[in-house]
């Protein structure tokens, strides 16, 4: 996947996510997204790679950026 496709996918998913947050709430949407993401990783990766991915996600938690407040209302 090239950078343009990745950016398009990101923007499309961001629009969908914003709509879902508006309809259902930030915490509910985040819980579903996290569960689905982990399931995709667990399906697509070996056990070792999955564990490395989860460890990498945890290790980078300080680098995660916040959404702008208007997106989570």
C-alpha positions in Angstrom: 0.0 0.0 0.0 1.5 3.3 -1.0 1.4 6.5 1.1 -1.5 8.1 -0.8 -3.7 5.0 -0.3 -2.7 4.8 3.3 -3.6 8.5 3.8 -6.9 8.0 2.0 -7.8 5.0 4.2 -6.8 7.0 7.3 -9.0 9.9 6.3 -11.9 7.7 5.4 -11.7 5.8 8.7 -11.3 9.1 10.6 -14.6 10.4 9.1 -16.3 7.1 10.0 -14.9 7.1 13.5 -16.0 10.7 14.1 -19.5 9.8 13.1 -19.5 6.7 15.3 -18.3 8.8 18.3 -21.0 11.3 17.7 -23.6 8.5 17.6 -22.3 6.2 20.3 -19.7 7.9 22.5 -15.9 8.0 22.5 -15.3 5.2 25.1 -17.6 2.7 23.4 -16.1 3.3 20.0 -12.6 3.1 21.3 -13.3 -0.2 23.0 -14.7 -1.7 19.8 -11.9 -0.4 17.7 -9.2 -1.7 20.0 -10.8 -5.1 20.2 -11.1 -5.3 16.4 -7.5 -4.1 15.9 -6.1 -6.7 18.3 -8.2 -9.4 16.6 -6.8 -8.4 13.2 -3.3 -8.4 14.5 -3.8 -11.8 16.2 -5.2 -13.3 13.0 -2.5 -11.8 10.6 0.6 -12.3 12.7 2.4 -15.2 14.3 2.2 -15.4 18.1 5.7 -13.9 18.5 5.0 -11.1 16.1 1.6 -10.4 17.7 3.3 -10.1 21.2 5.9 -7.8 19.7 3.2 -5.7 18.2 1.3 -5.4 21.4 4.5 -4.6 23.3 5.3 -2.0 20.7 1.9 -0.4 21.0 2.3 -0.2 24.8 5.9 1.2 24.5 4.8 4.0 22.2 1.8 5.1 24.4 3.5 8.4 25.2 3.7 9.2 21.5 -0.1 8.8 20.9 -1.7 12.1 19.9 -5.1 13.3 21.2 -8.0 14.0 18.9 -9.2 17.6 18.9 -12.0 18.0 21.5 -14.8 18.7 19.0 -14.3 15.2 17.5 -15.2 13.5 20.7 -18.4 15.3 21.6 
